Amino acid sequence: MQQNFSKSFSLLAAAICGLLCISFVPPSKIKPRPGQQAAPAPIKLPQGFTAHTILDSSAKARDIVVTPQGIIYVKLSRPKNGKAILVLKERADGKATVTGGFGNYSGTGLYLKNGYLFASSNEAVFRYQLNDKNEVINPEQPETVISGLKMGRQHETKSIVLDNDGNIYVNIGFPLNSCQEKDRQPGSLGIPGCPLLDSAGGIWQFSASKLNQSYPEGTRYATGLRNVVGMDWNQQNNTLFVMQHGRDQLHDLFPDLYTQKQSAELPAECMYRIKKGDNAGFPFIYYDPFQKKKIQAPEYGGDGKKEGSAEYIDPVVAFPAHLAPNGLLFYTGNQFPEKYRNGAFVAFHGSWNRTPEKQEGFMVAFVPFRDGKPSGEWEVFADGFAGVPEVLSPRQAQHRPCGLAQGSDGSLYVTDDVKGTIYKIEYKQ
């Protein structure tokens, strides 16, 4: 569990970067490999790592997958030129070429498994059959796996992941901030029992091989999760892990109970290990990283100190507030040093609501794991995506990390959904 929450996030990031980023070389000094001409990206990385931009697409790139053959599929949050999934191929010069595209729906989710490419809209999940080269056979005729999923004006994207037993897991985000009678209205209390949890605010499990499913065919695998964008399956312990986006506006909604500073620093962005039947407690509690406790939400009688029920699960890692974790990837490659094997990379999209503090995030973090459990402190792995020294307004951030993928050679790919930039991070001794 992250310690030292009493220190500001800025000081923590600076200290970590001072230790880890000492080998960062300015882009003008980095030489490309023979046959490459791609300019390195100005990303701060630990010693031995380099990053370069393989694509600037001007489209909002979200999830990404890379096949063993090197085909790159990228899900766009909204279609560009009528295409929501781009097909890329890397060239010898280190850049990537868009070789095709398909799908005409908004959304985030993308996953490759068992001869199919699975993709999600904001209300449904589709699959595309692949040939033996992992090329999509039926780009204009996807099969509908799941449809009719709840979609609100907030937290509408549907992240997806598959296990090793033929199941697909879908996040169904909660359509409100905190289940108030009047959403985001000062002093409005919570809806008793929060009945909206019957179809949102959790993870649903479906069969990956059955078509035309909806809620009746699925199982509410876990509940009490406000919104999950980053999720991945841990192969070491055969378990689902998710990253939750924590609730907003504690001071704005309950100024008598929370200061602006507390609102900027609460609640933690949490990583959870999820088992069937788990309840993470939203909207009834939130996790306070300073008290290291589950605290009862003010909408449901909390005062910032009253502890929440012990029935709700604890996070396995707690990150600073409002950083918006949008990508989660367990690294199983061999290119990176041993410390990264089976550990978790988390792509943070960056905050909009840490005022009066600076906006933070816009980075990729790393959590070491051993035997399927966190084994040490989290750290900043890749930073500098924002492109400016300080972000006081969210619009100042030039890039926001979103999706993560591992290449067949062990490289790490990172998407950006502001300018559609795709980065490739490599390690060379």
Solvent accessible surface area in square Angstrom, and as a share of the most:
residue,aa,sasa,rsa
1,M,82,0.37
2,Q,8,0.04
3,Q,77,0.34
4,N,80,0.41
5,F,19,0.08
6,S,105,0.68
7,K,118,0.50
8,S,47,0.30
9,F,15,0.06
10,S,34,0.22
11,L,120,0.60
12,L,26,0.13
13,A,16,0.12
14,A,64,0.50
15,A,60,0.47
16,I,22,0.11
17,C,24,0.14
18,G,46,0.45
19,L,141,0.70
20,L,38,0.19
21,C,14,0.08
22,I,129,0.66
23,S,33,0.21
24,F,69,0.29
25,V,62,0.36
26,P,71,0.45
27,P,52,0.32
28,S,102,0.66
29,K,144,0.61
30,I,40,0.20
31,K,182,0.77
32,P,68,0.43
33,R,96,0.35
34,P,137,0.86
35,G,61,0.59
36,Q,27,0.12
37,Q,152,0.68
38,A,8,0.06
39,A,66,0.51
40,P,21,0.13
41,A,6,0.05
42,P,89,0.56
43,I,6,0.03
44,K,88,0.37
45,L,5,0.02
46,P,10,0.06
47,Q,120,0.54
48,G,25,0.24
49,F,16,0.07
50,T,49,0.28
51,A,5,0.04
52,H,15,0.07
53,T,19,0.11
54,I,1,0.00
55,L,21,0.10
56,D,100,0.52
57,S,17,0.11
58,S,84,0.54
59,A,6,0.04
60,K,72,0.31
61,A,1,0.01
62,R,25,0.09
63,D,26,0.14
64,I,6,0.03
65,V,17,0.09
66,V,20,0.11
67,T,0,0.00
68,P,92,0.58
69,Q,79,0.35
70,G,23,0.23
71,I,18,0.09
72,I,0,0.00
73,Y,3,0.01
74,V,1,0.00
75,K,0,0.00
76,L,0,0.00
77,S,22,0.14
78,R,140,0.51
79,P,48,0.30
80,K,74,0.31
81,N,138,0.71
82,G,46,0.44
83,K,75,0.32
84,A,0,0.00
85,I,0,0.00
86,L,17,0.08
87,V,27,0.16
88,L,1,0.00
89,K,88,0.37
90,E,48,0.22
91,R,115,0.42
92,A,91,0.70
93,D,34,0.18
94,G,2,0.02
95,K,60,0.26
96,A,6,0.04
97,T,55,0.32
98,V,69,0.40
99,T,85,0.50
100,G,32,0.30
101,G,21,0.20
102,F,6,0.02
103,G,13,0.12
104,N,118,0.61
105,Y,31,0.12
106,S,38,0.24
107,G,2,0.02
108,T,0,0.00
109,G,0,0.00
110,L,7,0.03
111,Y,44,0.17
112,L,43,0.21
113,K,43,0.18
114,N,116,0.59
115,G,38,0.37
116,Y,51,0.19
117,L,0,0.00
118,F,4,0.02
119,A,0,0.00
120,S,0,0.00
121,S,14,0.09
122,N,24,0.12
123,E,86,0.38
124,A,10,0.08
125,V,0,0.00
126,F,34,0.14
127,R,24,0.09
128,Y,0,0.00
129,Q,89,0.39
130,L,13,0.06
131,N,57,0.29
132,D,129,0.67
133,K,123,0.52
134,N,26,0.13
135,E,73,0.33
136,V,26,0.15
137,I,96,0.49
138,N,30,0.16
139,P,47,0.30
140,E,123,0.55
141,Q,138,0.61
142,P,47,0.29
143,E,59,0.27
144,T,40,0.23
145,V,0,0.00
146,I,0,0.00
147,S,45,0.29
148,G,55,0.53
149,L,4,0.02
150,K,67,0.28
151,M,90,0.40
152,G,23,0.23
153,R,236,0.86
154,Q,43,0.19
155,H,34,0.15
156,E,54,0.24
157,T,24,0.14
158,K,1,0.00
159,S,2,0.01
160,I,7,0.03
161,V,0,0.00
162,L,2,0.01
163,D,4,0.02
164,N,76,0.39
165,D,105,0.54
166,G,34,0.32
167,N,38,0.19
168,I,0,0.00
169,Y,4,0.01
170,V,0,0.00
171,N,0,0.00
172,I,0,0.00
173,G,5,0.05
174,F,0,0.00
175,P,22,0.14
176,L,37,0.18
177,N,0,0.00
178,S,1,0.00
179,C,0,0.00
180,Q,1,0.00
181,E,107,0.48
182,K,140,0.59
183,D,39,0.20
184,R,64,0.23
185,Q,91,0.40
186,P,95,0.59
187,G,43,0.42
188,S,16,0.10
189,L,107,0.53
190,G,9,0.08
191,I,41,0.21
192,P,104,0.66
193,G,58,0.55
194,C,1,0.00
195,P,85,0.54
196,L,53,0.26
197,L,18,0.09
198,D,101,0.52
199,S,18,0.12
200,A,0,0.00
201,G,0,0.00
202,G,0,0.00
203,I,0,0.00
204,W,7,0.02
205,Q,31,0.14
206,F,4,0.02
207,S,36,0.23
208,A,9,0.07
209,S,83,0.54
210,K,107,0.46
211,L,63,0.31
212,N,115,0.59
213,Q,1,0.01
214,S,29,0.19
215,Y,53,0.20
216,P,118,0.74
217,E,81,0.36
218,G,18,0.17
219,T,53,0.31
220,R,110,0.40
221,Y,22,0.08
222,A,2,0.02
223,T,15,0.09
224,G,1,0.01
225,L,0,0.00
226,R,6,0.02
227,N,6,0.03
228,V,0,0.00
229,V,11,0.06
230,G,1,0.01
231,M,15,0.07
232,D,16,0.08
233,W,14,0.05
234,N,2,0.01
235,Q,94,0.42
236,Q,79,0.35
237,N,36,0.18
238,N,77,0.40
239,T,10,0.06
240,L,0,0.00
241,F,0,0.00
242,V,0,0.00
243,M,0,0.00
244,Q,18,0.08
245,H,29,0.13
246,G,9,0.09
247,R,9,0.03
248,D,11,0.05
249,Q,39,0.17
250,L,0,0.00
251,H,43,0.19
252,D,77,0.40
253,L,2,0.01
254,F,21,0.09
255,P,75,0.47
256,D,141,0.73
257,L,71,0.36
258,Y,5,0.02
259,T,77,0.45
260,Q,92,0.41
261,K,106,0.45
262,Q,78,0.35
263,S,13,0.08
264,A,0,0.00
265,E,33,0.15
266,L,10,0.05
267,P,3,0.02
268,A,2,0.02
269,E,3,0.01
270,C,2,0.01
271,M,0,0.00
272,Y,5,0.02
273,R,73,0.27
274,I,2,0.01
275,K,110,0.46
276,K,133,0.56
277,G,63,0.61
278,D,19,0.10
279,N,42,0.21
280,A,3,0.02
281,G,0,0.00
282,F,10,0.04
283,P,3,0.02
284,F,43,0.18
285,I,11,0.06
286,Y,10,0.04
287,Y,15,0.06
288,D,6,0.03
289,P,1,0.00
290,F,79,0.33
291,Q,72,0.32
292,K,94,0.40
293,K,85,0.36
294,K,27,0.12
295,I,0,0.00
296,Q,38,0.17
297,A,1,0.01
298,P,6,0.04
299,E,5,0.02
300,Y,43,0.16
301,G,56,0.54
302,G,6,0.06
303,D,71,0.37
304,G,12,0.11
305,K,159,0.67
306,K,110,0.47
307,E,98,0.44
308,G,15,0.14
309,S,49,0.32
310,A,97,0.75
311,E,122,0.55
312,Y,24,0.09
313,I,38,0.19
314,D,82,0.42
315,P,4,0.03
316,V,39,0.22
317,V,5,0.03
318,A,0,0.00
319,F,0,0.00
320,P,13,0.08
321,A,1,0.01
322,H,11,0.05
323,L,0,0.00
324,A,16,0.12
325,P,0,0.00
326,N,5,0.03
327,G,5,0.05
328,L,12,0.06
329,L,26,0.13
330,F,11,0.05
331,Y,0,0.00
332,T,76,0.44
333,G,8,0.07
334,N,121,0.62
335,Q,38,0.17
336,F,0,0.00
337,P,40,0.25
338,E,124,0.56
339,K,101,0.43
340,Y,6,0.02
341,R,67,0.24
342,N,47,0.24
343,G,0,0.00
344,A,0,0.00
345,F,0,0.00
346,V,0,0.00
347,A,0,0.00
348,F,0,0.00
349,H,35,0.15
350,G,3,0.03
351,S,0,0.00
352,W,135,0.47
353,N,23,0.12
354,R,11,0.04
355,T,89,0.52
356,P,78,0.49
357,E,56,0.25
358,K,62,0.26
359,Q,6,0.03
360,E,24,0.11
361,G,8,0.08
362,F,8,0.03
363,M,2,0.01
364,V,0,0.00
365,A,0,0.00
366,F,0,0.00
367,V,1,0.00
368,P,28,0.18
369,F,14,0.06
370,R,161,0.59
371,D,104,0.54
372,G,0,0.00
373,K,120,0.51
374,P,38,0.24
375,S,48,0.31
376,G,37,0.36
377,E,87,0.39
378,W,7,0.02
379,E,29,0.13
380,V,3,0.02
381,F,1,0.00
382,A,0,0.00
383,D,34,0.18
384,G,28,0.27
385,F,2,0.01
386,A,9,0.07
387,G,47,0.45
388,V,50,0.29
389,P,139,0.87
390,E,89,0.40
391,V,7,0.04
392,L,117,0.58
393,S,50,0.32
394,P,41,0.26
395,R,229,0.84
396,Q,79,0.35
397,A,6,0.05
398,Q,72,0.32
399,H,34,0.15
400,R,30,0.11
401,P,0,0.00
402,C,0,0.00
403,G,1,0.01
404,L,19,0.09
405,A,6,0.05
406,Q,46,0.21
407,G,3,0.03
408,S,86,0.55
409,D,78,0.40
410,G,2,0.01
411,S,0,0.00
412,L,0,0.00
413,Y,6,0.02
414,V,0,0.00
415,T,0,0.00
416,D,0,0.00
417,D,14,0.07
418,V,52,0.30
419,K,98,0.41
420,G,0,0.00
421,T,3,0.02
422,I,1,0.01
423,Y,6,0.02
424,K,19,0.08
425,I,1,0.00
426,E,6,0.03
427,Y,39,0.15
428,K,104,0.44
429,Q,203,0.90
